[in-house]
Amino acid sequence: MADNVIRLKPTRPCPICGKPSTQAHHPFCSGRCVDIDLSRWLSGAYVIPAEPVGDDDADGPPVPDEDED
């Protein structure tokens, strides 16, 4: 029966610890690594660096200069 089983996801290293991933916790190797990743997301550890937007930029459309007549 094991000969006709199709693996749905390739085994890859766990992004947290590097052990081979399991089908039940893909792409992680265990529930522990799943929880570690979730904790990192919830704590804000995964952040894309960006410059803060000033209040002047967020108020609305740009106002044309009055000297352009």
C-alpha positions as protocol buffer text, in pm:
chain_id: "A"
residue {
  index: 1
  type: MET
  ca { x: 0 y: 0 z: 0 }
}
residue {
  index: 2
  type: ALA
  ca { x: 292 y: 238 z: 61 }
}
residue {
  index: 3
  type: ASP
  ca { x: 389 y: 211 z: -308 }
}
residue {
  index: 4
  type: ASN
  ca { x: 80 y: 399 z: -429 }
}
residue {
  index: 5
  type: VAL
  ca { x: 106 y: 689 z: -179 }
}
residue {
  index: 6
  type: ILE
  ca { x: 183 y: 1021 z: -346 }
}
residue {
  index: 7
  type: ARG
  ca { x: 378 y: 1271 z: -139 }
}
residue {
  index: 8
  type: LEU
  ca { x: 207 y: 1607 z: -173 }
}
residue {
  index: 9
  type: LYS
  ca { x: 483 y: 1833 z: -47 }
}
residue {
  index: 10
  type: PRO
  ca { x: 859 y: 1792 z: -87 }
}
residue {
  index: 11
  type: THR
  ca { x: 1068 y: 1751 z: 227 }
}
residue {
  index: 12
  type: ARG
  ca { x: 1265 y: 2068 z: 290 }
}
residue {
  index: 13
  type: PRO
  ca { x: 1463 y: 2198 z: 584 }
}
residue {
  index: 14
  type: CYS
  ca { x: 1255 y: 2356 z: 859 }
}
residue {
  index: 15
  type: PRO
  ca { x: 1299 y: 2736 z: 841 }
}
residue {
  index: 16
  type: ILE
  ca { x: 1331 y: 2752 z: 1222 }
}
residue {
  index: 17
  type: CYS
  ca { x: 1571 y: 2469 z: 1314 }
}
residue {
  index: 18
  type: GLY
  ca { x: 1688 y: 2316 z: 985 }
}
residue {
  index: 19
  type: LYS
  ca { x: 1559 y: 1960 z: 1046 }
}
residue {
  index: 20
  type: PRO
  ca { x: 1365 y: 1791 z: 762 }
}
residue {
  index: 21
  type: SER
  ca { x: 1003 y: 1909 z: 745 }
}
residue {
  index: 22
  type: THR
  ca { x: 709 y: 1676 z: 802 }
}
residue {
  index: 23
  type: GLN
  ca { x: 386 y: 1649 z: 605 }
}
residue {
  index: 24
  type: ALA
  ca { x: 176 y: 1725 z: 913 }
}
residue {
  index: 25
  type: HIS
  ca { x: 356 y: 2054 z: 991 }
}
residue {
  index: 26
  type: HIS
  ca { x: 484 y: 2159 z: 647 }
}
residue {
  index: 27
  type: PRO
  ca { x: 706 y: 2360 z: 601 }
}
residue {
  index: 28
  type: PHE
  ca { x: 810 y: 2305 z: 963 }
}
residue {
  index: 29
  type: CYS
  ca { x: 936 y: 1989 z: 1134 }
}
residue {
  index: 30
  type: SER
  ca { x: 714 y: 1998 z: 1443 }
}
residue {
  index: 31
  type: GLY
  ca { x: 439 y: 2182 z: 1625 }
}
residue {
  index: 32
  type: ARG
  ca { x: 707 y: 2347 z: 1839 }
}
residue {
  index: 33
  type: CYS
  ca { x: 862 y: 2519 z: 1534 }
}
residue {
  index: 34
  type: VAL
  ca { x: 513 y: 2620 z: 1413 }
}
residue {
  index: 35
  type: ASP
  ca { x: 452 y: 2787 z: 1751 }
}
residue {
  index: 36
  type: ILE
  ca { x: 791 y: 2961 z: 1743 }
}
residue {
  index: 37
  type: ASP
  ca { x: 714 y: 3105 z: 1398 }
}
residue {
  index: 38
  type: LEU
  ca { x: 366 y: 3219 z: 1507 }
}
residue {
  index: 39
  type: SER
  ca { x: 516 y: 3386 z: 1814 }
}
residue {
  index: 40
  type: ARG
  ca { x: 762 y: 3574 z: 1594 }
}
residue {
  index: 41
  type: TRP
  ca { x: 480 y: 3697 z: 1370 }
}
residue {
  index: 42
  type: LEU
  ca { x: 267 y: 3809 z: 1665 }
}
residue {
  index: 43
  type: SER
  ca { x: 556 y: 3986 z: 1841 }
}
residue {
  index: 44
  type: GLY
  ca { x: 647 y: 4184 z: 1528 }
}
residue {
  index: 45
  type: ALA
  ca { x: 986 y: 4017 z: 1476 }
}
residue {
  index: 46
  type: TYR
  ca { x: 915 y: 3981 z: 1102 }
}
residue {
  index: 47
  type: VAL
  ca { x: 915 y: 4340 z: 978 }
}
residue {
  index: 48
  type: ILE
  ca { x: 980 y: 4489 z: 637 }
}
residue {
  index: 49
  type: PRO
  ca { x: 1200 y: 4797 z: 685 }
}
residue {
  index: 50
  type: ALA
  ca { x: 1041 y: 5117 z: 558 }
}
residue {
  index: 51
  type: GLU
  ca { x: 1052 y: 5489 z: 616 }
}
residue {
  index: 52
  type: PRO
  ca { x: 769 y: 5633 z: 828 }
}
residue {
  index: 53
  type: VAL
  ca { x: 508 y: 5833 z: 642 }
}
residue {
  index: 54
  type: GLY
  ca { x: 470 y: 6189 z: 767 }
}
residue {
  index: 55
  type: ASP
  ca { x: 133 y: 6337 z: 863 }
}
residue {
  index: 56
  type: ASP
  ca { x: 147 y: 6587 z: 574 }
}
residue {
  index: 57
  type: ASP
  ca { x: 163 y: 6306 z: 318 }
}
residue {
  index: 58
  type: ALA
  ca { x: -135 y: 6118 z: 460 }
}
residue {
  index: 59
  type: ASP
  ca { x: -388 y: 6406 z: 478 }
}
residue {
  index: 60
  type: GLY
  ca { x: -512 y: 6386 z: 121 }
}
residue {
  index: 61
  type: PRO
  ca { x: -429 y: 6486 z: -236 }
}
residue {
  index: 62
  type: PRO
  ca { x: -143 y: 6731 z: -290 }
}
residue {
  index: 63
  type: VAL
  ca { x: -236 y: 7099 z: -299 }
}
residue {
  index: 64
  type: PRO
  ca { x: -99 y: 7292 z: -602 }
}
residue {
  index: 65
  type: ASP
  ca { x: 126 y: 7592 z: -536 }
}
residue {
  index: 66
  type: GLU
  ca { x: -49 y: 7930 z: -569 }
}
residue {
  index: 67
  type: ASP
  ca { x: 247 y: 8082 z: -758 }
}
residue {
  index: 68
  type: GLU
  ca { x: 182 y: 7874 z: -1074 }
}
residue {
  index: 69
  type: ASP
  ca { x: -61 y: 8120 z: -1244 }
}
